[in-house]
Structure formats: C-alpha cells, structure tokens
Amino acid sequence: MKAGHTRSQERILNLLKTLNRAISAQDIYVELRNASHIGLATVYRALEALKLEGVVQVRTLASGESLYSSVQQDKHYLTCLQCGKSIPINECPVHELETQLHQSHKFKIFYHTLEFFGLCNCCQHLESVS
C-alpha cells in the first residue's frame, strides 16, 4: 500500500486500474461493497483524496454524471448530446500548451481532458428524417 493511502483508496485505485475504463462512484461502490463492506460515502471521500493526489481523474458527462478512472494517459472524446454516446479520439492538440502552462505558471498539471459536444452521425440522420 502506498504511504498515506487508506485501504479504501487502494482498493478503489486497484479496481480502476484493473477496469481500465471510466466508472461512476455508484458502480465502484457496487463492485467493492460485498468484498470490502465499504460505504458509498467512503467511496466518495476516497475518490476525492485520490483526485487531489493526481492519480484519479474525473470526467463529467453532459448528463451530469461523473465518471472516474485512473490517470494513465490523456483521454479525449466526441460526445453526442442526444444519445450520450462518447467516441474516443486519439489526437491531442494541447500537449504543447500543457507544457507551456506548466513552465509559465509553475502549475503542476496531473492530467487534462478535452471533450467536444454535438450530434453523432446516427442522431444527425434521425434529426434530418423527423
């Protein structure tokens, strides 16, 4: 266990690394409650502490739901406002900007997110048919 991490934080971090995808706090609670008798409030507290440490990132969907994942690499998305589908994109135009901001502001950057919102191809076709 990393120094300073509680048992709950370690379990959550291990789960996020194993899943390798974003998951809600409620789903984390469901995954861990039987094995570790963890409460939902504990999950939220642990996620907040891990986020402030820079090892967990949070992404808020257009619906307002927050999804958590371990910080492994920057993830970027095209998100449809109608059906909610998120399409991952690999290009990242802001890595150079991140380096500049780190240097000019002496700001320790843990991660960044980039998300574009609009309508996916399927929803565009549905809209044009109606």
N, C-alpha and C positions, 0 to 999 in steps of 0.2 A: 504494500500500500504506500502511495506517495505521501511524504511527510505533509501533514496538515489536512489531508483528505479524510473525511469520515468514511465509515463503512458504506453508508448510503451513497455517497458521492462516487466511491469506487465502483459500486455495483451499477450505478447509472452510466458512468463513463464506459465501463466494460460492455454493457448492453449496447450503447450507441456505437461503439467501435465494431462490435460483432455484427450488428444490423447493417452498418454502412449506408444508412439512409435516414432521412429526417422522420421524426415521430413526435406525436403530441405528448404532453405531460400525462394526460389521462391514459394513453396507451402504454407509457413507461410504467405507470402505476399498476395497470392490469398485468403487464409482463412480470413485474417483480413482487407483487403483493403476496402471492402464495409461498414463494420460496423464502422471502425475507421479512414478511409481516411488516412491510413499510406502509406508511400512511401517505395520502395524497399531499398533505401539507409539507411533509418531509421531502417528497419528490420536488415540489416547487422550490423549497429552500435550498436543496442540494443543487438544482439546476441553476438557480441564481448565483450561488457561490462558484460553480464551475464556469459560468458565463463570465463573471468578473475576473476569473483567473485566466481566461482566454483559451480554454480547452473545449468549450462547448459554444456553439453558435445557435442563434435563434433566427428563424425566418417566419415572418407574419404573412399569411395568405390574404387574398382580397376579402375572404370571408371573415377575417379577424382571428382565425385560429393560428396559434403559434406552434411551429414545428422545430424540434431540437435535433442537432446532430453534433457529432464530434468534429472538431476542426481538423481536417486532413488536407483539403485543398479547397480553393475558392469554387463555389458553385454559382451558376448564373442561369436564369430562366426566362422563358416567354410564358406568361400566364394568361389564360383565357378568362375574361371576366364573366362570360356566360356559363360555360360548363365547368370552369375551375381547373381544367387540365393544365399542368405545368410541363413545359418542354425544356429539358436541359440544353444549354448552349455551351460550347467549348471555348469560343473566342472570349478573350478578356482584354478590352481596350484600356483598362485602368491600372494595370500593374506599374507602369512607369509613373503615373500620377501618385500612386500609393508610396512609392519610394521617395518622390519629391516632397510629399507631405510629411513623411517621417523625418526627413532631413531638415526641412524648413521650419517645422513646428516642434521638433523633438517630441513627437507624438508616437507612443508605442502602439502600433496597429497590430491587432491579433488576427483579424480577417476582414474581408469586405464582401458585400453581396451586391448583385446587380440584377434587377428584375424589370422586365418590360411588360406592361399590361395592355391587353387589347382583345381581339377575337381570333380564335384559331380558324383554320381553313374550313372545318366542318360547320362551325357556328356561323361563319360568313355565308356559306351556302344556304343554311337554314334560314338566315335572315333575309337573303335575297329571294327565296321561294315564297315567304309569307307576305 
